[in-house]
């Protein structure tokens, strides 16, 4: 699996991004913004730039043939564990548990529209 997925909380103007690579690398970021900001975000939210950041969240994902997905995102603050599945419509339904603050949430991430994917790395 390879792709970029997002979740936005319009009320708080907060967005979460997950970027998956074919080799199993997954990157995660939480930031202010909307899906319209993604072309600008892609300038730094890629494996070459993002992994140099001291505030990076990254890990390795595993996906089963039945589209079940699991990964941990680790940062200097701690770890967040994600489990869920890729559904038929291309969205990812994930339950996350933070070992940083103890919160557990369930969120559906949408694939980023292809027109926003102007930078491919």
HELIX and SHEET records of a PDB file:
HELIX    1   1 UNK A   35  UNK A   37  5                                   3    
HELIX    2   2 UNK A   38  UNK A   41  1                                   4    
HELIX    3   3 UNK A   47  UNK A   50  1                                   4    
HELIX    4   4 UNK A  114  UNK A  116  5                                   3    
SHEET    1   A 9 UNK A   3  UNK A   9  0                                        
SHEET    2   A 9 UNK A  14  UNK A  20 -1                                        
SHEET    3   A 9 UNK A  25  UNK A  32 -1                                        
SHEET    4   A 9 UNK A  57  UNK A  63 -1                                        
SHEET    5   A 9 UNK A  68  UNK A  75 -1                                        
SHEET    6   A 9 UNK A  78  UNK A  86 -1                                        
SHEET    7   A 9 UNK A  92  UNK A  98 -1                                        
SHEET    8   A 9 UNK A 104  UNK A 111 -1                                        
SHEET    9   A 9 UNK A   3  UNK A   9 -1                                        
END                                                                             
